[in-house]
Amino acid sequence: MNTTLFRITLCGLILAGGVASRIAIGRMNETDRPELARPLATLPLEMGDWSGRDEEVAPEIVERAQTTEYLNRVYENPRHPGRRMRLWVNYSREGTNLRHTPEICLPSGGWEKIESRTRTVVLEESGTSPTYASLLAYSRGDLVETVGFWYYIFGEGRLENYVRRLPITSRSSHGRTTRGSSMTIEVFSTGDGDPEGTAMIEFSRVVLANLEPILPRPRARYYIP
């Protein structure tokens, strides 16, 4: 083989190897974005004693929420007269919805957090991996709003789950966003007649149980806004 041909062959092999390496690295870094097992609209309007109705959302709010699919409903229960639960579920295939949490959005709207009424509650005991929710309270003038909040990241493995839970990661912007698909659940209740959040917790548990057929696997559960 002459020198020129040898050099051309060598360059070709190097180029091919480089392309193969880039493809391999790209596949390693591919983000899994699982779709929902069923549309959010299949969440029942009747859940136990709770009866719901859909409410429209302004297009600009939908766009700002960066949602792929959403659900906005109001549920009521005759056992809790006058107590309305507004359910907002935001699924994002790109994971950008995690930029919109109660801790970020409510203060920007003039709501002030009531620290003494903010706590973590267990929605479901599931062996070594229970499902928690943040129970938050905010005030604006004479209004008080209680918010139940938890979220999922779909396609996240054990390693990613572990890294995300590290204190330095959870406080960073990376800890609040994801390149995988994700879903946030927010339950709002206005009024000061349920300071212990009894109705909020009861309703959130019903929502959790009825979401099960909709959620893909694998999934990681979080509750810190």
N, CA and C atoms as a LAMMPS dump frame, in Angstrom:
ITEM: TIMESTEP
0
ITEM: NUMBER OF ATOMS
675
ITEM: BOX BOUNDS ff ff ff
-5.0000000000000000e+02 5.0000000000000000e+02
-5.0000000000000000e+02 5.0000000000000000e+02
-5.0000000000000000e+02 5.0000000000000000e+02
ITEM: ATOMS id mol type element x y z
1 1 1 N 0.853 -1.202 0
2 1 2 C 0 0 0
3 1 3 C 0.876 1.235 0
4 2 1 N 0.636 2.184 -0.952
5 2 2 C 1.462 3.378 -0.984
6 2 3 C 1.085 4.314 0.156
7 3 1 N 1.958 5.322 0.375
8 3 2 C 1.792 6.223 1.512
9 3 3 C 0.489 7 1.448
10 4 1 N 0.127 7.488 0.278
11 4 2 C -1.101 8.28 0.124
12 4 3 C -2.337 7.454 0.454
13 5 1 N -2.382 6.236 -0.081
14 5 2 C -3.517 5.358 0.176
15 5 3 C -3.603 4.994 1.648
16 6 1 N -2.425 4.781 2.244
17 6 2 C -2.391 4.435 3.669
18 6 3 C -2.965 5.574 4.506
19 7 1 N -2.56 6.813 4.175
20 7 2 C -3.052 7.968 4.924
21 7 3 C -4.563 8.139 4.765
22 8 1 N -5.073 7.931 3.551
23 8 2 C -6.514 8.046 3.315
24 8 3 C -7.273 6.994 4.119
25 9 1 N -6.735 5.78 4.105
26 9 2 C -7.376 4.691 4.858
27 9 3 C -7.374 4.983 6.351
28 10 1 N -6.219 5.482 6.855
29 10 2 C -6.093 5.784 8.276
30 10 3 C -7.069 6.887 8.686
31 11 1 N -7.148 7.954 7.859
32 11 2 C -8.081 9.049 8.155
33 11 3 C -9.525 8.551 8.163
34 12 1 N -9.823 7.649 7.209
35 12 2 C -11.173 7.095 7.148
36 12 3 C -11.518 6.31 8.39
37 13 1 N -10.556 5.511 8.879
38 13 2 C -10.785 4.721 10.094
39 13 3 C -10.964 5.618 11.316
40 14 1 N -10.139 6.68 11.393
41 14 2 C -10.247 7.606 12.521
42 14 3 C -11.6 8.318 12.502
43 15 1 N -12.01 8.77 11.309
44 15 2 C -13.293 9.452 11.175
45 15 3 C -14.451 8.531 11.538
46 16 1 N -14.381 7.291 11.038
47 16 2 C -15.436 6.322 11.345
48 16 3 C -15.498 6.048 12.845
49 17 1 N -14.309 5.934 13.466
50 17 2 C -14.271 5.692 14.905
51 17 3 C -14.854 6.86 15.682
52 18 1 N -14.552 8.09 15.204
53 18 2 C -15.086 9.271 15.871
54 18 3 C -16.597 9.339 15.782
55 19 1 N -17.128 9.051 14.605
56 19 2 C -18.577 9.061 14.419
57 19 3 C -19.236 8.013 15.3
58 20 1 N -18.631 6.806 15.325
59 20 2 C -19.187 5.728 16.157
60 20 3 C -19.175 6.115 17.63
61 21 1 N -18.095 6.782 18.055
62 21 2 C -17.999 7.204 19.454
63 21 3 C -19.072 8.229 19.789
64 22 1 N -19.28 9.176 18.864
65 22 2 C -20.305 10.19 19.108
66 22 3 C -21.683 9.563 19.193
67 23 1 N -21.968 8.599 18.346
68 23 2 C -23.261 7.916 18.376
69 23 3 C -23.431 7.166 19.695
70 24 1 N -22.353 6.482 20.13
71 24 2 C -22.412 5.714 21.382
72 24 3 C -22.647 6.639 22.566
73 25 1 N -21.918 7.785 22.584
74 25 2 C -22.074 8.732 23.683
75 25 3 C -23.483 9.322 23.674
76 26 1 N -23.966 9.602 22.451
77 26 2 C -25.315 10.152 22.334
78 26 3 C -26.358 9.199 22.875
79 27 1 N -26.179 7.903 22.567
80 27 2 C -27.134 6.913 23.073
81 27 3 C -27.058 6.799 24.589
82 28 1 N -25.851 6.913 25.142
83 28 2 C -25.7 6.851 26.594
84 28 3 C -26.397 8.023 27.265
85 29 1 N -26.4 9.186 26.579
86 29 2 C -26.967 10.387 27.171
87 29 3 C -28.42 10.618 26.775
88 30 1 N -28.998 9.701 26.003
89 30 2 C -30.386 9.859 25.622
90 30 3 C -31.28 9.878 26.86
91 31 1 N -32.222 10.78 26.877
92 31 2 C -33.136 10.894 28.006
93 31 3 C -34.425 10.145 27.71
94 32 1 N -34.795 9.278 28.63
95 32 2 C -36.042 8.539 28.482
96 32 3 C -37.189 9.449 28.896
97 33 1 N -38.164 9.612 28.027
98 33 2 C -39.313 10.468 28.325
99 33 3 C -40.601 9.657 28.178
100 34 1 N -40.912 8.826 29.145
101 34 2 C -42.114 7.99 29.032
102 34 3 C -43.392 8.812 28.907
103 35 1 N -44.289 8.333 28.068
104 35 2 C -45.601 8.953 27.935
105 35 3 C -46.52 8.414 29.043
106 36 1 N -47.599 9.145 29.304
107 36 2 C -48.585 8.665 30.268
108 36 3 C -49.244 7.391 29.74
109 37 1 N -49.58 6.485 30.649
110 37 2 C -50.229 5.239 30.248
111 37 3 C -51.634 5.496 29.706
112 38 1 N -52.279 6.546 30.208
113 38 2 C -53.602 6.949 29.738
114 38 3 C -53.676 8.469 29.765
115 39 1 N -54.584 9.071 28.995
116 39 2 C -54.738 10.526 29.039
117 39 3 C -55.171 10.992 30.429
118 40 1 N -54.758 12.189 30.812
119 40 2 C -55.149 12.738 32.107
120 40 3 C -56.667 12.874 32.222
121 41 1 N -57.331 13.085 31.091
122 41 2 C -58.787 13.263 31.102
123 41 3 C -59.528 12.019 31.585
124 42 1 N -58.827 10.866 31.623
125 42 2 C -59.48 9.634 32.095
126 42 3 C -59.564 9.575 33.616
127 43 1 N -58.948 10.532 34.311
128 43 2 C -59.121 10.582 35.76
129 43 3 C -60.608 10.779 36.043
130 44 1 N -61.219 9.93 36.873
131 44 2 C -62.681 9.986 37.042
132 44 3 C -63.179 11.318 37.6
133 45 1 N -64.339 11.733 37.13
134 45 2 C -64.999 12.907 37.707
135 45 3 C -65.599 12.564 39.068
136 46 1 N -65.975 11.302 39.225
137 46 2 C -66.497 10.823 40.504
138 46 3 C -65.449 9.947 41.165
139 47 1 N -64.921 10.39 42.294
140 47 2 C -63.902 9.625 43.033
141 47 3 C -64.353 9.506 44.474
142 48 1 N -64.901 8.344 44.799
143 48 2 C -65.459 8.178 46.132
144 48 3 C -66.613 9.144 46.33
145 49 1 N -66.566 9.934 47.419
146 49 2 C -67.614 10.92 47.688
147 49 3 C -67.345 12.256 47.006
148 50 1 N -66.254 12.335 46.253
149 50 2 C -65.882 13.597 45.609
150 50 3 C -66.413 13.648 44.182
151 51 1 N -67.093 14.74 43.841
152 51 2 C -67.638 14.947 42.499
153 51 3 C -66.941 16.152 41.879
154 52 1 N -66.46 15.977 40.632
155 52 2 C -65.687 17.036 40.002
156 52 3 C -66.293 17.555 38.717
157 53 1 N -65.781 18.697 38.295
158 53 2 C -66.137 19.292 37.002
159 53 3 C -64.9 19.991 36.445
160 54 1 N -64.751 19.928 35.145
161 54 2 C -63.623 20.579 34.489
162 54 3 C -63.844 22.084 34.427
163 55 1 N -62.751 22.825 34.546
164 55 2 C -62.798 24.276 34.397
165 55 3 C -61.79 24.701 33.345
166 56 1 N -62.166 25.685 32.548
167 56 2 C -61.282 26.17 31.49
168 56 3 C -60.091 26.925 32.074
169 57 1 N -59.004 26.895 31.315
170 57 2 C -57.788 27.614 31.697
171 57 3 C -57.425 28.55 30.552
172 58 1 N -57.08 29.782 30.878
173 58 2 C -56.729 30.756 29.85
174 58 3 C -55.518 30.262 29.059
175 59 1 N -55.526 30.422 27.733
176 59 2 C -54.421 29.926 26.897
177 59 3 C -53.049 30.427 27.332
178 60 1 N -52.976 31.679 27.794
179 60 2 C -51.672 32.214 28.206
180 60 3 C -51.137 31.515 29.452
181 61 1 N -52.046 31.066 30.32
182 61 2 C -51.617 30.332 31.513
183 61 3 C -51.106 28.949 31.112
184 62 1 N -51.799 28.295 30.193
185 62 2 C -51.364 26.98 29.708
186 62 3 C -49.98 27.092 29.08
187 63 1 N -49.784 28.137 28.282
188 63 2 C -48.485 28.32 27.625
189 63 3 C -47.394 28.584 28.649
190 64 1 N -47.702 29.403 29.658
191 64 2 C -46.714 29.743 30.679
192 64 3 C -46.369 28.526 31.533
193 65 1 N -47.331 27.62 31.709
194 65 2 C -47.1 26.43 32.53
195 65 3 C -46.227 25.397 31.837
196 66 1 N -45.964 25.577 30.541
197 66 2 C -45.104 24.671 29.764
198 66 3 C -45.588 23.226 29.87
199 67 1 N -46.888 23.052 29.703
200 67 2 C -47.487 21.738 29.871
201 67 3 C -47.714 21.04 28.536
202 68 1 N -47.514 19.742 28.516
203 68 2 C -47.856 18.924 27.355
204 68 3 C -49.313 18.48 27.442
205 69 1 N -49.732 18.184 28.665
206 69 2 C -51.109 17.747 28.928
207 69 3 C -51.454 18.19 30.34
208 70 1 N -52.662 18.688 30.536
209 70 2 C -53.015 19.195 31.863
210 70 3 C -54.458 18.836 32.217
211 71 1 N -54.733 18.975 33.523
212 71 2 C -56.088 18.743 34.031
213 71 3 C -56.374 19.835 35.049
214 72 1 N -57.501 20.517 34.907
215 72 2 C -57.897 21.565 35.844
216 72 3 C -59.35 21.325 36.239
217 73 1 N -59.554 20.867 37.471
218 73 2 C -60.894 20.507 37.931
219 73 3 C -61.16 21.041 39.334
220 74 1 N -62.433 21.158 39.635
221 74 2 C -62.88 21.485 40.982
222 74 3 C -63.716 20.325 41.496
223 75 1 N -63.381 19.836 42.684
224 75 2 C -64.102 18.726 43.298
225 75 3 C -64.761 19.197 44.598
226 76 1 N -65.931 18.629 44.868
227 76 2 C -66.641 18.933 46.111
228 76 3 C -67.151 17.636 46.73
229 77 1 N -67.368 17.696 48.046
230 77 2 C -67.789 16.525 48.801
231 77 3 C -68.842 16.967 49.817
232 78 1 N -70.025 16.347 49.82
233 78 2 C -71.076 16.767 50.762
234 78 3 C -70.671 16.604 52.228
235 79 1 N -69.679 15.774 52.468
236 79 2 C -69.199 15.62 53.857
237 79 3 C -68.324 16.799 54.295
238 80 1 N -67.926 17.625 53.318
239 80 2 C -67.151 18.826 53.621
240 80 3 C -67.84 20.02 52.952
241 81 1 N -69.019 20.391 53.433
242 81 2 C -69.796 21.449 52.789
243 81 3 C -69.027 22.769 52.721
244 82 1 N -69.079 23.389 51.546
245 82 2 C -68.397 24.663 51.361
246 82 3 C -66.918 24.551 51.082
247 83 1 N -66.394 23.349 51.108
248 83 2 C -64.957 23.135 50.883
249 83 3 C -64.746 22.633 49.461
250 84 1 N -64.096 23.441 48.606
251 84 2 C -63.834 23.082 47.217
252 84 3 C -62.352 22.78 47.049
253 85 1 N -62.068 21.688 46.347
254 85 2 C -60.685 21.312 46.052
255 85 3 C -60.425 21.518 44.56
256 86 1 N -59.505 22.411 44.254
257 86 2 C -59.144 22.621 42.844
258 86 3 C -57.901 21.799 42.541
259 87 1 N -58.023 20.914 41.574
260 87 2 C -56.941 19.997 41.216
261 87 3 C -56.284 20.457 39.915
262 88 1 N -54.982 20.704 39.986
263 88 2 C -54.208 21.089 38.804
264 88 3 C -53.115 20.039 38.61
265 89 1 N -53.177 19.318 37.491
266 89 2 C -52.184 18.303 37.168
267 89 3 C -51.502 18.722 35.87
268 90 1 N -50.184 18.769 35.884
269 90 2 C -49.412 19.249 34.735
270 90 3 C -48.39 18.192 34.34
271 91 1 N -48.602 17.58 33.175
272 91 2 C -47.636 16.624 32.634
273 91 3 C -46.821 17.305 31.542
274 92 1 N -45.504 17.184 31.625
275 92 2 C -44.615 17.763 30.618
276 92 3 C -43.669 16.693 30.11
277 93 1 N -43.702 16.45 28.824
278 93 2 C -42.802 15.461 28.236
279 93 3 C -41.354 15.924 28.326
280 94 1 N -41.121 17.225 28.341
281 94 2 C -39.766 17.766 28.405
282 94 3 C -39.314 18.034 29.835
283 95 1 N -40.198 17.901 30.803
284 95 2 C -39.817 18.117 32.201
285 95 3 C -39.716 19.571 32.609
286 96 1 N -40.165 20.489 31.753
287 96 2 C -40.029 21.907 32.07
288 96 3 C -41.05 22.389 33.093
289 97 1 N -42.058 21.578 33.405
290 97 2 C -43.075 22.011 34.367
291 97 3 C -42.531 22.126 35.786
292 98 1 N -41.372 21.525 36.07
293 98 2 C -40.819 21.596 37.425
294 98 3 C -40.277 22.976 37.747
295 99 1 N -40.296 23.878 36.783
296 99 2 C -39.938 25.268 37.06
297 99 3 C -41.102 26.028 37.679
298 100 1 N -42.274 25.383 37.718
299 100 2 C -43.488 26.053 38.193
300 100 3 C -44.037 25.289 39.397
301 101 1 N -43.524 25.615 40.579
302 101 2 C -43.976 24.983 41.813
303 101 3 C -44.638 26.036 42.694
304 102 1 N -45.426 25.627 43.704
305 102 2 C -46.065 26.618 44.579
306 102 3 C -45.066 27.576 45.232
307 103 1 N -43.905 27.061 45.623
308 103 2 C -42.898 27.891 46.29
309 103 3 C -42.378 28.987 45.371
310 104 1 N -42.475 28.78 44.063
311 104 2 C -41.997 29.764 43.103
312 104 3 C -43.141 30.669 42.635
313 105 1 N -44.279 30.062 42.286
314 105 2 C -45.362 30.802 41.639
315 105 3 C -46.225 31.618 42.609
316 106 1 N -46.541 31.074 43.785
317 106 2 C -47.434 31.791 44.687
318 106 3 C -46.822 33.086 45.237
319 107 1 N -45.575 33.07 45.715
320 107 2 C -44.99 34.334 46.176
321 107 3 C -44.93 35.397 45.082
322 108 1 N -44.732 34.974 43.832
323 108 2 C -44.704 35.951 42.741
324 108 3 C -46.068 36.571 42.504
325 109 1 N -47.129 35.925 43.006
326 109 2 C -48.476 36.461 42.89
327 109 3 C -48.924 37.211 44.129
328 110 1 N -47.989 37.478 45.044
329 110 2 C -48.312 38.258 46.236
330 110 3 C -48.719 37.445 47.441
331 111 1 N -48.615 36.103 47.363
332 111 2 C -48.965 35.246 48.494
333 111 3 C -47.764 35.09 49.42
334 112 1 N -48.02 35.122 50.722
335 112 2 C -46.962 34.998 51.731
336 112 3 C -47.091 33.657 52.446
337 113 1 N -46.004 32.923 52.532
338 113 2 C -46.027 31.587 53.128
339 113 3 C -46.246 31.655 54.637
340 114 1 N -47.123 30.773 55.138
341 114 2 C -47.356 30.639 56.583
342 114 3 C -46.527 29.449 57.064
343 115 1 N -45.363 29.725 57.566
344 115 2 C -44.416 28.667 57.918
345 115 3 C -44.971 27.714 58.969
346 116 1 N -45.738 28.238 59.928
347 116 2 C -46.229 27.407 61.029
348 116 3 C -47.222 26.345 60.573
349 117 1 N -47.788 26.516 59.376
350 117 2 C -48.76 25.543 58.879
351 117 3 C -48.222 24.758 57.687
352 118 1 N -46.932 24.789 57.497
353 118 2 C -46.302 24.06 56.404
354 118 3 C -45.647 22.798 56.955
355 119 1 N -45.994 21.647 56.364
356 119 2 C -45.446 20.395 56.863
357 119 3 C -45.499 19.329 55.771
358 120 1 N -44.934 18.176 56.08
359 120 2 C -44.947 17.032 55.171
360 120 3 C -45.92 15.99 55.702
361 121 1 N -46.735 15.427 54.819
362 121 2 C -47.692 14.408 55.227
363 121 3 C -47.482 13.156 54.382
364 122 1 N -47.843 12.013 54.934
365 122 2 C -47.768 10.741 54.215
366 122 3 C -49.12 10.478 53.562
367 123 1 N -49.095 10.318 52.256
368 123 2 C -50.336 10.015 51.545
369 123 3 C -50.568 8.515 51.426
370 124 1 N -49.463 7.775 51.311
371 124 2 C -49.594 6.329 51.111
372 124 3 C -48.378 5.635 51.693
373 125 1 N -48.621 4.628 52.51
374 125 2 C -47.554 3.78 53.021
375 125 3 C -47.324 2.657 52.025
376 126 1 N -46.108 2.564 51.496
377 126 2 C -45.822 1.542 50.493
378 126 3 C -44.469 0.902 50.806
379 127 1 N -44.448 0.061 51.814
380 127 2 C -43.207 -0.613 52.19
381 127 3 C -42.148 0.388 52.604
382 128 1 N -41.003 0.321 51.938
383 128 2 C -39.902 1.229 52.265
384 128 3 C -39.961 2.519 51.468
385 129 1 N -40.975 2.673 50.612
386 129 2 C -41.053 3.851 49.751
387 129 3 C -42.438 4.487 49.812
388 130 1 N -42.753 5.17 50.927
389 130 2 C -44.067 5.817 51.024
390 130 3 C -44.146 7.037 50.112
391 131 1 N -45.349 7.477 49.822
392 131 2 C -45.566 8.676 49.029
393 131 3 C -45.884 9.835 49.969
394 132 1 N -45.075 10.882 49.88
395 132 2 C -45.265 12.066 50.711
396 132 3 C -45.852 13.204 49.875
397 133 1 N -46.394 14.19 50.563
398 133 2 C -46.828 15.426 49.917
399 133 3 C -46.449 16.586 50.819
400 134 1 N -46.128 17.711 50.208
401 134 2 C -45.938 18.94 50.967
402 134 3 C -47.306 19.572 51.182
403 135 1 N -47.599 19.918 52.423
404 135 2 C -48.824 20.636 52.74
405 135 3 C -48.407 22.061 53.085
406 136 1 N -48.744 22.998 52.202
407 136 2 C -48.29 24.375 52.309
408 136 3 C -49.471 25.296 52.569
409 137 1 N -49.22 26.405 53.249
410 137 2 C -50.265 27.394 53.494
411 137 3 C -49.729 28.781 53.145
412 138 1 N -50.557 29.564 52.458
413 138 2 C -50.179 30.917 52.041
414 138 3 C -51.322 31.882 52.361
415 139 1 N -50.974 33.125 52.609
416 139 2 C -51.984 34.145 52.868
417 139 3 C -51.747 35.354 51.965
418 140 1 N -52.85 36.02 51.617
419 140 2 C -52.782 37.271 50.869
420 140 3 C -53.951 38.123 51.34
421 141 1 N -53.63 39.117 52.14
422 141 2 C -54.688 39.885 52.79
423 141 3 C -55.436 38.999 53.76
424 142 1 N -56.758 38.937 53.612
425 142 2 C -57.581 38.107 54.495
426 142 3 C -57.753 36.687 53.966
427 143 1 N -57.229 36.407 52.783
428 143 2 C -57.381 35.08 52.185
429 143 3 C -56.283 34.133 52.653
430 144 1 N -56.662 32.892 52.876
431 144 2 C -55.701 31.826 53.207
432 144 3 C -55.914 30.7 52.207
433 145 1 N -54.835 30.198 51.65
434 145 2 C -54.922 29.098 50.695
435 145 3 C -53.998 27.977 51.124
436 146 1 N -54.553 26.766 51.179
437 146 2 C -53.765 25.58 51.494
438 146 3 C -53.467 24.848 50.197
439 147 1 N -52.235 24.366 50.072
440 147 2 C -51.815 23.697 48.843
441 147 3 C -51.173 22.354 49.19
442 148 1 N -51.67 21.292 48.555
443 148 2 C -51.022 19.99 48.629
444 148 3 C -50.195 19.795 47.362
445 149 1 N -48.959 19.341 47.495
446 149 2 C -48.081 19.284 46.325
447 149 3 C -47.182 18.051 46.378
448 150 1 N -47.118 17.33 45.248
449 150 2 C -46.11 16.298 45.05
450 150 3 C -45.89 16.137 43.556
451 151 1 N -44.792 15.479 43.167
452 151 2 C -44.522 15.344 41.732
453 151 3 C -43.747 14.069 41.434
454 152 1 N -43.737 13.717 40.137
455 152 2 C -43.067 12.516 39.658
456 152 3 C -42.085 12.869 38.546
457 153 1 N -41.013 12.093 38.464
458 153 2 C -40.125 12.136 37.313
459 153 3 C -40.129 10.738 36.724
460 154 1 N -40.487 10.638 35.448
461 154 2 C -40.656 9.335 34.815
462 154 3 C -39.384 8.937 34.07
463 155 1 N -39.049 7.642 34.144
464 155 2 C -37.867 7.137 33.466
465 155 3 C -36.597 7.37 34.249
466 156 1 N -36.705 7.876 35.467
467 156 2 C -35.512 8.144 36.271
468 156 3 C -35.111 6.886 37.04
469 157 1 N -33.857 6.48 36.881
470 157 2 C -33.356 5.285 37.543
471 157 3 C -32.894 5.557 38.963
472 158 1 N -32.388 4.525 39.613
473 158 2 C -31.979 4.651 41.012
474 158 3 C -30.828 5.631 41.199
475 159 1 N -29.87 5.619 40.254
476 159 2 C -28.709 6.509 40.378
477 159 3 C -29.149 7.969 40.262
478 160 1 N -29.975 8.278 39.232
479 160 2 C -30.446 9.642 39.067
480 160 3 C -31.292 10.076 40.267
481 161 1 N -32.089 9.153 40.753
482 161 2 C -32.925 9.44 41.917
483 161 3 C -32.045 9.792 43.122
484 162 1 N -30.985 9.021 43.335
485 162 2 C -30.089 9.255 44.468
486 162 3 C -29.393 10.604 44.357
487 163 1 N -28.86 10.897 43.152
488 163 2 C -28.15 12.154 42.95
489 163 3 C -29.075 13.344 43.16
490 164 1 N -30.322 13.234 42.68
491 164 2 C -31.254 14.342 42.802
492 164 3 C -31.604 14.627 44.255
493 165 1 N -31.536 13.623 45.101
494 165 2 C -31.886 13.797 46.508
495 165 3 C -30.75 14.404 47.333
496 166 1 N -29.543 14.479 46.78
497 166 2 C -28.439 15.081 47.515
498 166 3 C -28.739 16.55 47.801
499 167 1 N -28.402 17.055 49.003
500 167 2 C -28.745 18.442 49.36
501 167 3 C -28.25 19.471 48.358
502 168 1 N -27.019 19.308 47.876
503 168 2 C -26.456 20.3 46.961
504 168 3 C -27.187 20.281 45.621
505 169 1 N -27.722 19.12 45.238
506 169 2 C -28.444 19.007 43.972
507 169 3 C -29.866 19.507 44.112
508 170 1 N -30.54 19.151 45.207
509 170 2 C -31.939 19.531 45.374
510 170 3 C -32.106 21.035 45.509
511 171 1 N -31.032 21.736 45.924
512 171 2 C -31.134 23.198 46.062
513 171 3 C -30.771 23.921 44.775
514 172 1 N -30.252 23.189 43.799
515 172 2 C -29.821 23.822 42.564
516 172 3 C -30.942 23.865 41.543
517 173 1 N -30.717 24.64 40.477
518 173 2 C -31.715 24.694 39.417
519 173 3 C -31.877 23.328 38.766
520 174 1 N -30.78 22.548 38.706
521 174 2 C -30.867 21.201 38.13
522 174 3 C -31.777 20.323 38.966
523 175 1 N -31.749 20.53 40.287
524 175 2 C -32.59 19.728 41.16
525 175 3 C -34.062 20.034 41.018
526 176 1 N -34.389 21.205 40.442
527 176 2 C -35.783 21.601 40.277
528 176 3 C -36.292 21.364 38.87
529 177 1 N -35.432 20.926 37.96
530 177 2 C -35.85 20.659 36.587
531 177 3 C -35.327 19.3 36.16
532 178 1 N -35.849 18.814 35.065
533 178 2 C -35.403 17.529 34.557
534 178 3 C -35.529 17.516 33.05
535 179 1 N -34.673 16.76 32.393
536 179 2 C -34.789 16.598 30.946
537 179 3 C -35.717 15.445 30.602
538 180 1 N -36.112 14.653 31.601
539 180 2 C -37.061 13.581 31.365
540 180 3 C -38.486 14.097 31.512
541 181 1 N -39.453 13.243 31.239
542 181 2 C -40.849 13.654 31.416
543 181 3 C -41.183 13.69 32.909
544 182 1 N -42.134 14.524 33.265
545 182 2 C -42.479 14.679 34.675
546 182 3 C -43.913 15.162 34.821
547 183 1 N -44.441 15.033 36.027
548 183 2 C -45.809 15.459 36.289
549 183 3 C -45.909 16.048 37.685
550 184 1 N -46.523 17.218 37.789
551 184 2 C -46.748 17.849 39.08
552 184 3 C -48.234 17.775 39.415
553 185 1 N -48.528 17.594 40.708
554 185 2 C -49.906 17.561 41.187
555 185 3 C -50.045 18.628 42.266
556 186 1 N -50.991 19.528 42.074
557 186 2 C -51.251 20.581 43.051
558 186 3 C -52.741 20.587 43.386
559 187 1 N -53.029 20.606 44.674
560 187 2 C -54.409 20.668 45.155
561 187 3 C -54.55 21.959 45.957
562 188 1 N -55.498 22.819 45.559
563 188 2 C -55.686 24.11 46.204
564 188 3 C -57.028 24.139 46.935
565 189 1 N -57.007 24.694 48.136
566 189 2 C -58.234 24.873 48.903
567 189 3 C -58.183 26.247 49.57
568 190 1 N -59.134 27.102 49.226
569 190 2 C -59.155 28.461 49.758
570 190 3 C -60.064 28.53 50.978
571 191 1 N -59.614 29.249 51.988
572 191 2 C -60.391 29.392 53.214
573 191 3 C -59.615 28.892 54.405
574 192 1 N -60.04 29.325 55.58
575 192 2 C -59.296 28.996 56.805
576 192 3 C -60.076 28.032 57.695
577 193 1 N -61.055 27.332 57.108
578 193 2 C -61.907 26.468 57.921
579 193 3 C -61.369 25.072 58.155
580 194 1 N -60.19 24.769 57.615
581 194 2 C -59.609 23.423 57.762
582 194 3 C -58.122 23.552 58.099
583 195 1 N -57.816 24.141 59.265
584 195 2 C -56.413 24.428 59.603
585 195 3 C -55.518 23.196 59.681
586 196 1 N -56.087 22.046 59.97
587 196 2 C -55.285 20.825 60.054
588 196 3 C -55.124 20.15 58.694
589 197 1 N -55.833 20.65 57.692
590 197 2 C -55.711 20.077 56.355
591 197 3 C -56.356 18.712 56.228
592 198 1 N -57.347 18.408 57.062
593 198 2 C -57.98 17.083 57.053
594 198 3 C -58.608 16.762 55.699
595 199 1 N -59.407 17.694 55.179
596 199 2 C -60.062 17.467 53.894
597 199 3 C -59.037 17.416 52.759
598 200 1 N -58.016 18.261 52.847
599 200 2 C -56.964 18.285 51.829
600 200 3 C -56.253 16.936 51.746
601 201 1 N -55.885 16.386 52.89
602 201 2 C -55.181 15.101 52.925
603 201 3 C -56.086 13.985 52.413
604 202 1 N -57.34 13.989 52.851
605 202 2 C -58.299 12.969 52.407
606 202 3 C -58.441 12.991 50.884
607 203 1 N -58.63 14.185 50.33
608 203 2 C -58.801 14.305 48.883
609 203 3 C -57.53 13.912 48.139
610 204 1 N -56.378 14.328 48.632
611 204 2 C -55.11 14.003 47.975
612 204 3 C -54.887 12.497 47.911
613 205 1 N -55.293 11.779 48.945
614 205 2 C -55.16 10.321 48.943
615 205 3 C -56.07 9.686 47.896
616 206 1 N -57.261 10.244 47.721
617 206 2 C -58.178 9.737 46.694
618 206 3 C -57.591 9.997 45.301
619 207 1 N -57.018 11.184 45.1
620 207 2 C -56.386 11.519 43.824
621 207 3 C -55.236 10.565 43.545
622 208 1 N -54.403 10.332 44.531
623 208 2 C -53.253 9.438 44.374
624 208 3 C -53.693 8.055 43.915
625 209 1 N -54.715 7.512 44.537
626 209 2 C -55.19 6.17 44.185
627 209 3 C -55.733 6.126 42.761
628 210 1 N -56.418 7.174 42.336
629 210 2 C -57.028 7.181 41.004
630 210 3 C -56.043 7.552 39.904
631 211 1 N -54.906 8.104 40.255
632 211 2 C -53.872 8.404 39.268
633 211 3 C -53.079 7.161 38.862
634 212 1 N -53.12 6.143 39.671
635 212 2 C -52.276 4.961 39.468
636 212 3 C -52.37 4.385 38.048
637 213 1 N -53.56 4.202 37.454
638 213 2 C -53.619 3.627 36.102
639 213 3 C -53.062 4.555 35.016
640 214 1 N -52.867 5.827 35.346
641 214 2 C -52.417 6.806 34.363
642 214 3 C -50.9 6.918 34.323
643 215 1 N -50.259 6.651 35.439
644 215 2 C -48.823 6.892 35.568
645 215 3 C -47.979 5.796 34.915
646 216 1 N -46.94 6.18 34.175
647 216 2 C -46.028 5.186 33.606
648 216 3 C -45.017 4.72 34.642
649 217 1 N -44.324 3.661 34.327
650 217 2 C -43.203 3.19 35.134
651 217 3 C -41.975 3.117 34.237
652 218 1 N -40.761 3.273 34.783
653 218 2 C -40.467 3.568 36.184
654 218 3 C -40.742 5.025 36.508
655 219 1 N -40.885 5.307 37.785
656 219 2 C -41.127 6.672 38.216
657 219 3 C -40.512 6.903 39.587
658 220 1 N -40.098 8.134 39.816
659 220 2 C -39.552 8.53 41.1
660 220 3 C -40.473 9.593 41.687
661 221 1 N -40.735 9.51 42.982
662 221 2 C -41.692 10.41 43.629
663 221 3 C -40.982 11.426 44.512
664 222 1 N -41.453 12.667 44.446
665 222 2 C -40.874 13.743 45.249
666 222 3 C -41.991 14.612 45.802
667 223 1 N -41.664 15.377 46.836
668 223 2 C -42.688 16.246 47.42
669 223 3 C -42.138 17.612 47.782
670 224 1 N -40.821 17.811 47.751
671 224 2 C -40.246 19.118 48.109
672 224 3 C -40.368 20.06 46.917
673 225 1 N -41.056 21.185 47.071
674 225 2 C -41.242 22.119 45.94
675 225 3 C -39.912 22.657 45.426
